[in-house]
Amino acid sequence: AAVAYGLDNEAPQKILVYDLGGGTFDVSIIEIEDGTFTVLATGGDTRLGGDDFDGRIVDWLVQEFKKTDRIDLTRDPAAMGRLKEEAEKAKKELSSAPSAAINLPFIAVGKDGPHHIDATLSRPQFEMMTADLLARTVEPVQNALRDAGLAPADLGRVLLVGGSTRMPAVARQVKELLGKEPSHTLNPDECVAMGAAIQGGLLQGGGKLAGATGAAAQGLVLMDVTPLTLSIETLGGVATPLITRNSMIPTRKSQIFTTARPMQTSVEINVLQGERRFARDNKSLGKFKLGGIRAGFSTKPQIEVTFDIDVNGVVKVSAKDLATGREQNITITGSTNLSESEIQRAMADAAAYEAEDSRRKGRLELHNQAEILAYTVDDALAKCKKEIDKDERSRVKNDLADLRRCIRKDHPEKMNDAEESALRTAKETLEASASHLMVLYSQQNAGAADGGETL
C-alpha cells in the first residue's frame, strides 16, 4: 500500500498505514525518502477484522428474531449463512447511507408457517454495537508509534487500507487519535494489489513495469525491519539481545563476551528469537560450538559474537576467539518471515510475563555476580597471599565461605526473598572485606582485557 501511495508523493515523509481487512488489523509506520521505503515499526491485532463487524450485525439479527419470532436461527446453518451475507451487505451500505434495510424472506419455518426478517439498521446503532471493536485498533497504533519513536505530529500522512476502512467511524477515530485527516487518494481495496504488482516488477528486475508507473518505480528501494528481537543465550539461561525488534535491515551488530568458568576451552552459541528475558521462553533458531579457546584460570577470553542480517532477512551469526582468531558460524533463513499472529503472540507473552521475568533475571544476575566474585576472590587469595597479612586473609576466607554457602546450586532464579537477601548481604560483605585484596589483584592483572558479558 505504501509503495502504491509513494509513487505519486515524492516528498520525504513518514506515513502510517492503517489496514483493516476482513480477518486482521495491521498497522505499519513507513518512511519514504528518495525512493527508499523503510519500515520503522509494525503491529496489529490478528483477531480483529471486518468479519467481526459483520458478526455484530448477525448477533443483533439473531437476538431480535428470537425476541419477535421465538426461533433460534443459530441452530440452522443455512439460515446463518444467509444472515452473514446480508450482514456484510448492510455494513457496506452503512458506509455511504444513514441506514440499511435487511430483508430475508423465508429465513425460517415454524409450526405456524414461514417466518421472514424485515429490519432496518441505522448507522448510529451499528457504530454503537461495534464501538469496542474499533477501540481495539487504538493500542496497536499507539504501540507502533512508540516503537518507531514518533509522535502523531511527526506523521506526514495516514493511509487507510482494506475495505473495512470505508466505515465512517474508522476515519473519524483515526482523525481523533492522530490529529490528521486520513488519506483517501487510493482505493482501499486496490492499493495493496497495486503495491504488490510494483514490488513484483522490482523483484523481476523492473522490466515488467511500463509507462509512468514503471518509470517511477525504477528508483525504489524497499527496506524492512526485524519482526522480533534476536539474542544469544548467556550464563544462567539469560537471553542477551544483540539486534532488537524493529531494527532496520540490513544490519550488523557485534558484542564481546567471555567464558563462564576458568579453563573453559569451548562455548555453545544458542541463537534465539523472541521478546522474553530467558532463553527457554524464546524460540531457538540454531546452535553451534566454538572450540579451541585459549583459556587460563585468571585470564578472560574475548569472544566476539556478530549478527549480520542481509536485505533478504538471512541471518549469519559468528563467534570468534580474538586471541586465536578461531571462528565458527551459522546461517539462518526465514527468521524474518513471521506471520503477524506469531509476532503478536510473542509480544503478548513478553508483556504478560514482564514482571515475573524481570524478577527472575534480577535474582539470576545477583547469583552470577556472586559466583564471579567468589571465583575472583579465590584466585586473588592464591595470587596475592604474600601481600596481605594473616588477619586479612582469614577474614576474607571466612566471608568467602559465607558467600559460597548462600550460592544456590540449581535454579538460582527461583530463590525466595530470604535467600536473595542473604546472598546480597554475603556478597556485599565479601566485597567490603576483600576490597584491599582486589586492588592488589587488579594491579597484578593490569592490562588484561575485560572479557565482556559471560557466555
Beta strands, then each sheet from edge to edge (+ up, - down):
strand 1: 13-20
strand 2: 25-33
strand 3: 36-45
strand 4: 99-110
strand 5: 113-122
strand 6: 157-161
strand 7: 221-225
strand 8: 230-234
strand 9: 238-243
strand 10: 248-249
strand 11: 251-258
strand 12: 267-273
strand 13: 283-290
strand 14: 303-309
strand 15: 315-321
strand 16: 327-332
strand 17: 453-454
sheet 1: 6+ 1+ 2- 3+ 7+ 10-
sheet 2: 4+ 5-
sheet 3: 9+ 8- 12+ 13-
sheet 4: 16+ 15- 14+ 11- 17-
end
